[in-house]
Amino acid sequence: MEPARVVGLHFQPGLPEQIVSDVLASSPDGKETLRAPVTVLPLLESTLDQLWRRRKDGFLTHEAYRRIGGVLTRGPRRLPTRDMPMWSAAAKRRASIRPSKRG
């Protein structure tokens, strides 16, 4: 939240907690371990980017978060590669490369 404040941006009360809760829900034991899979990061980044674009009077809002569909509903099948940052698209390509089998 501090980087947002540095540029004069604020979250509506409870929104950061909602986002964190949704991210942790991406893992079956996320709420207990307070860990989420790294694969959620591109979705989180895209969600925060969309919230930034839809900010209202310097605030990231619950309304925009609902309209975006939250973090987890923006899964890879619903989030086109063109909307992902370049590093995410590169990571996606690298993940699809399979090591060659040595015989």
CORTA-V442506 format. One record per pair of residues at least 24 apart in sequence whose ideal C-beta (glycine too) atoms are under 7 Angstrom apart, sorted by the first residue. I is the first residue (numbers start at 0). GAP is how many residues later the second one is. Records with the same first field share a line. If there is no record, write none. Layout:
I: GAP + GAP
This chain:
7: 50
8: 46 + 49 + 51
9: 48 + 49
10: 49
11: 47 + 48 + 49 + 50
14: 45 + 47 + 50
17: 47
18: 52
21: 48 + 49 + 50
22: 48
24: 47
25: 46
39: 31
41: 42 + 46
42: 28 + 31 + 36
43: 27
44: 40
45: 28 + 33 + 37 + 38
46: 24 + 27
